């Protein structure tokens, strides 16, 4: 119970403030759009850039951790895709969008906030290692599968260009790449620049959580309840269970193992809806899954904290 009170609820209180403020008309939806753009295009990229630029890559980029997390993520995509097709008889494009919901954990907005409260800032190295590859991996899987499903008759070269164009327009991906460049080249950032980054970084997570609450007001729990339940089960239970099992088998160090499992246990991110909206497929399922799973993760994240100790 203490973990629920100390770690989980403060994060969801901030989300709840955002939800309540927009729902009751105390904060405009247009303002939420601005906050989300600020957090996702500026503040969080600054956070990721600064974190990866100063990350001890030799200690943090543990292949065993990445295998544990991304095998679980890929399994989630396959299970979501197969369940949508074989059990619920959705068309191929819908199946890809539903599989993407099971694939894309909210590793930044929820994952960083809950991991920091659970294990402290020093334990975020494992989470940053996962996040460094998260958007490129998930978008590569999702866009490739969708382009194949749509069968536009494009050449493989055109498909690769489309995937690269979508990924490298993403501010998070560009910030991660810049962070790696600074880290690998051993570039020392001027103190005045670091101080400026720190000011922006302090606003990143609170702003993002408040904006997430405001965004969730726009979603409604509608669509096929059985498909939504499947997405929630895969995202909140199956993915972290696979990460936990593989991490245990591969003897991933505790300081990165716990944040890795907790990151895998996060609800589908807003990007799941953005992806579905981009292609116009399974939008109701994606929006409802983000909303329902985010609420349910109050309980499931607490459960995984108890499992991890």
C-alpha positions in Angstrom: 0.0 0.0 0.0 2.9 2.4 0.7 4.2 2.0 -2.8 0.7 2.9 -4.1 0.6 6.1 -2.0 4.3 7.1 -2.4 5.0 6.2 -6.0 1.9 5.7 -8.1 -0.8 8.1 -6.8 1.3 11.3 -7.0 1.9 10.7 -10.7 -1.8 10.1 -11.4 -2.9 13.0 -9.2 -1.0 15.3 -11.7 -2.7 13.5 -14.6 -6.1 13.8 -12.7 -5.5 17.6 -12.3 -5.1 17.9 -16.1 -8.2 15.8 -16.8 -10.3 17.6 -14.3 -9.2 21.1 -15.4 -10.1 20.4 -19.1 -13.2 18.5 -18.3 -14.6 21.3 -16.1 -13.6 24.0 -18.6 -10.9 25.5 -16.3 -8.2 25.0 -18.9 -8.9 25.1 -22.7 -8.3 22.1 -25.0 -6.3 24.4 -27.2 -4.0 25.0 -24.2 -3.5 21.3 -23.8 -2.4 21.0 -27.4 0.2 23.7 -26.7 1.4 22.0 -23.5 1.6 18.6 -25.3 3.6 20.2 -28.2 5.9 21.9 -25.7 6.5 18.7 -23.7 6.9 16.3 -26.7 8.7 18.6 -29.1 10.9 20.6 -26.7 11.0 19.7 -23.0 11.2 15.9 -23.2 13.6 16.0 -26.1 15.8 18.3 -23.9 15.4 15.7 -21.1 16.4 12.8 -23.3 19.3 14.7 -25.0 20.8 15.7 -21.6 20.3 12.2 -20.1 21.9 10.3 -23.0 24.7 12.9 -23.5 25.8 12.2 -19.9 24.9 8.5 -19.8 27.6 6.0 -19.0 26.9 3.9 -22.1 29.2 1.0 -21.2 27.3 0.5 -18.0 23.8 1.3 -19.1 23.4 -0.2 -22.6 23.1 -3.8 -21.3 22.1 -6.0 -24.2 20.4 -8.4 -21.9 18.0 -5.6 -20.7 17.3 -4.6 -24.3 16.6 -8.2 -25.3 14.3 -8.7 -22.3 12.2 -5.5 -23.0 12.1 -5.6 -26.8 11.4 -9.3 -27.2 8.4 -8.6 -24.8 7.4 -5.6 -26.9 7.6 -7.6 -30.2 5.7 -10.4 -28.7 3.0 -7.9 -27.6 2.7 -6.7 -31.2 2.4 -10.2 -32.6 -0.1 -11.3 -30.0 -2.2 -8.1 -30.5 -2.1 -8.5 -34.3 -2.9 -12.2 -34.2 -5.7 -11.8 -31.6 -7.3 -9.0 -33.7 -7.1 -11.1 -36.8 -7.8 -14.7 -35.6 -10.2 -14.0 -32.7 -11.9 -10.8 -33.6 -11.7 -11.0 -37.4 -10.6 -7.4 -37.9 -9.1 -6.5 -41.3 -5.3 -6.4 -41.8 -4.8 -2.7 -41.4 -6.8 -2.6 -38.2 -4.8 -5.6 -36.9 -1.6 -3.6 -37.4 -3.0 -0.6 -35.5 -4.2 -2.8 -32.7 -0.8 -4.6 -32.5 0.9 -1.2 -32.3 -1.2 -0.4 -29.2 0.2 -3.5 -27.6 3.7 -2.6 -28.7 4.1 1.1 -27.7 4.4 1.5 -23.9 4.2 5.0 -22.4 7.9 4.8 -21.5 8.4 8.6 -21.2 5.4 10.3 -19.7 4.5 7.6 -17.3 7.6 5.4 -17.3 10.1 8.0 -16.3 7.9 9.6 -13.7 7.0 6.3 -11.9 10.5 4.9 -12.2 12.0 8.0 -10.7 9.6 8.0 -7.8 10.1 4.2 -7.2 13.8 3.9 -7.5 15.3 7.4 -7.6 17.0 9.4 -10.3 20.1 7.2 -10.3 18.0 4.2 -11.3 16.8 5.9 -14.6 19.8 4.7 -16.6 18.1 1.5 -17.6 14.9 3.4 -18.5 16.9 5.8 -20.7 18.7 2.9 -22.4 15.2 1.5 -23.4 13.9 4.9 -24.4 16.9 5.5 -26.7 15.6 2.7 -29.0 11.9 2.9 -28.3 10.5 5.2 -30.9 12.8 4.0 -33.7 12.0 0.3 -33.0 8.2 0.7 -32.5 7.7 3.0 -35.5 9.9 0.8 -37.7 7.8 -2.3 -36.8 4.5 -0.5 -37.0 5.1 1.4 -40.3 6.7 -1.6 -42.0 3.8 -3.8 -41.0 1.2 -1.2 -42.1 2.9 -0.6 -45.5 3.0 -4.3 -46.1 -0.7 -4.6 -45.1 -1.8 -1.8 -47.3 0.0 -3.4 -50.2 0.5 -0.2 -52.2 2.8 -2.0 -54.6 5.7 0.1 -53.6 9.2 -1.0 -54.0 11.2 -2.0 -50.9 13.4 1.1 -51.4 10.3 3.4 -51.3 9.1 1.6 -48.2 12.4 2.1 -46.4 12.4 5.8 -47.4 8.9 6.2 -46.0 9.9 4.5 -42.7 13.0 6.6 -42.4 11.1 9.8 -43.2 8.5 9.1 -40.5 11.1 8.3 -37.8 13.6 11.1 -38.5 10.9 13.8 -38.3 10.3 12.8 -34.7 11.8 15.3 -32.2 12.4 12.5 -29.7 14.4 10.5 -32.2 16.5 13.5 -33.2 17.2 14.4 -29.6 18.3 10.9 -28.8 20.6 10.8 -31.8 22.1 14.2 -30.8 22.6 12.9 -27.3 24.4 9.8 -28.6 26.6 12.0 -30.8 27.6 14.3 -27.9 28.3 11.3 -25.7 30.3 9.3 -28.2 32.4 12.3 -29.4 33.1 13.3 -25.8 31.8 16.8 -26.3 31.6 18.9 -23.1 28.6 21.2 -23.1 29.2 24.7 -21.8 27.9 25.2 -18.2 25.5 27.9 -19.4 23.9 25.6 -21.9 23.5 22.8 -19.3 21.9 25.3 -16.9 19.5 26.4 -19.6 18.6 22.7 -20.4 18.1 22.0 -16.7 15.5 24.8 -16.5 13.5 23.3 -19.4 14.0 19.7 -18.1 12.4 20.6 -14.7 9.2 21.4 -16.5 9.2 18.3 -18.7 7.5 15.6 -16.7 5.0 17.7 -14.7 3.9 19.5 -17.9 3.7 16.2 -19.8 1.6 14.5 -17.1 -0.8 17.4 -16.8 -1.1 17.6 -20.6 -1.7 13.8 -20.8 -4.7 14.2 -18.4 -6.1 16.9 -20.6 -5.6 14.8 -23.7 -7.4 11.9 -22.2 -10.6 14.0 -21.8 -10.8 13.9 -25.6 -11.0 10.1 -25.7 -14.2 8.1 -24.9 -14.4 4.5 -23.9 -16.1 3.3 -27.0 -15.5 0.6 -29.6 -15.2 -3.2 -29.2 -14.8 -3.8 -25.4 -13.3 -7.2 -26.0 -10.5 -5.9 -28.2 -9.8 -3.1 -25.7 -9.6 -5.6 -22.9 -7.1 -7.7 -25.0 -4.9 -4.7 -25.6 -4.9 -3.8 -21.9 -4.1 -7.3 -20.8 -1.2 -7.6 -23.3 0.2 -4.1 -22.6 -0.1 -4.2 -18.8 0.5 -7.9 -18.0 2.0 -9.9 -20.9 4.7 -7.5 -21.9 6.1 -7.0 -18.4 5.7 -10.7 -17.6 7.9 -11.6 -20.6 10.4 -8.9 -19.7 10.5 -10.2 -16.1 11.0 -13.8 -17.2 13.7 -13.0 -19.8 15.4 -10.6 -17.5 15.5 -13.2 -14.7 16.8 -15.9 -17.1 19.5 -13.6 -18.5 20.5 -12.3 -15.0 19.9 -8.6 -15.8 21.4 -6.5 -12.9 18.8 -5.4 -10.4 19.4 -1.7 -10.9 18.3 -1.9 -14.6 16.1 -5.0 -14.4 13.5 -3.3 -12.1 13.1 -0.1 -14.2 13.0 -2.3 -17.3 10.1 -4.4 -16.1 8.3 -1.3 -14.8 8.7 0.5 -18.1 7.3 -2.6 -19.9 4.3 -2.4 -17.5 3.2 1.1 -18.6 -0.1 1.7 -20.5 0.0 2.3 -24.3 1.3 5.8 -25.0 -0.6 8.6 -26.8 1.5 7.6 -29.8 -0.6 4.5 -30.2 -3.6 6.8 -31.0 -1.4 9.1 -33.2 -0.4 6.0 -35.2 -4.0 4.8 -35.6 -5.1 8.3 -36.5 -2.3 8.7 -39.0 -3.6 5.7 -41.0 -7.3 6.1 -40.1 -7.5 2.5 -38.7 -8.9 1.2 -35.3 -9.0 4.8 -33.9 -11.7 4.1 -31.4 -9.9 1.0 -30.1 -6.6 2.9 -29.8 -8.1 5.9 -28.0 -10.1 3.8 -25.6 -7.1 1.5 -25.0 -5.0 4.5 -24.0 -7.7 5.8 -21.7 -8.7 2.5 -20.0 -5.2 1.1 -19.7 -3.8 4.4 -18.2 -6.5 4.2 -15.5 -5.9 0.5 -15.0 -2.2 0.9 -14.7 -2.7 2.5 -11.2 -3.4 -1.0 -10.0 -1.2 -3.0 -12.3 1.9 -0.8 -11.8 1.4 -1.2 -8.1 1.2 -4.9 -8.6 4.5 -5.0 -10.5 6.1 -2.9 -7.9 5.1 -5.5 -5.3 6.5 -8.3 -7.6 9.8 -6.4 -8.0 10.1 -5.6 -4.3 
